[in-house]
Amino acid sequence: MKIMVAIDGSTSSGHAIQALAHLAPPEEFVLVHAINIPDINYALISQDLRAEVQADMEAKLRKEGEGILTQAKKALPSDFPQVQEIHQIGHPVDVILESARSSKSHLIILGARGLSSFKELVLGSTSHRVLMHAPCSTMIIKSPVPRLKKILLPIEGEEDISVALQFLDLQPFRDTVDIDVLTVWPQPQLAWPITLGQSKLLEMKAIEEAQAHMKSVTDRLTRMNYSSQAKVGMGDPAFAILEQAKASQADIILMGTHGRGGLARFLIGSVSNSVLHQADCPVFIVK
């Protein structure tokens, strides 16, 4: 597996580096730092002065970035491979996405600054935009990850089951993990009136079908040497996932994006985005 971590010297980017202690040593490892030079293209500033100021800013930002990269390398697990460094001028989102494509990374890890969902929606954030457009799986770290023993795996259909199991089959975690497989019955509003007894019968039937569906997933996880349990949630999917994460004391939530394109997720919102904004633990979006 090839892992790429984007760093900017922030506290959350430090948490992203610390989280590597829970991952198995990758085949290749890339550290990325973007040099984002502010635009000073103002009419009252001459071209010569603009070039001089930009050169001075680049030198200072590059030196600062080299210090950030050096500190990050010191904090890496001792058994990680030699680091490939990408220290490039450009907008952080563009640098991260292009680096992920050129290095053919399987996983991008980066910290989130903790913006509210409203601010992320209106203003955008590096983590949010990388998640929408990343060519590979992305892990968003909001806070320290002191352990990684319990994973919550919400599933909806064959597409997200397939990509999640394909990733888990890479055995990406350093220690043994326990996986709670969750599916949510949304309790749709029916077009015709039903009695309380009929409602309970319908609910029981849905739970039985969900459990049968999840058994095939837990069986496949068992064959991969994972310990797993099946869980059924009810109601709003995002709310059910967040509540189960608390009940399971999940260290991370690992989930797919259900194939929805980045623009659609940005305009409409999705379960994965809702969970990302509200979850206390890291969210691992698998593609």
Secondary structure by P-SEA (a helix, b strand, c coil): cbbbbbbcccaaaaaaaaaccccccccbbbbbbbbbbbbcccccccaaaaaaaaaaaaaaaaaaaaaaaaaaaaaccccccbbbbbbccccaaaaaaaaaaaacccbbbbbbccccaaaaaacccaaaaaaaccccbbbbbccccccccbbbbbbccaaaaaaaaaaaaacccccbbbbbbbbbcccccccccccaaaaaaaaaaaaaaaaaaaaaaaaaaaaacccbbbbbbcccaaaaaaaaaaaacccbbbbbcccccaaaaaacccaaaaaaaccccbbbbcc
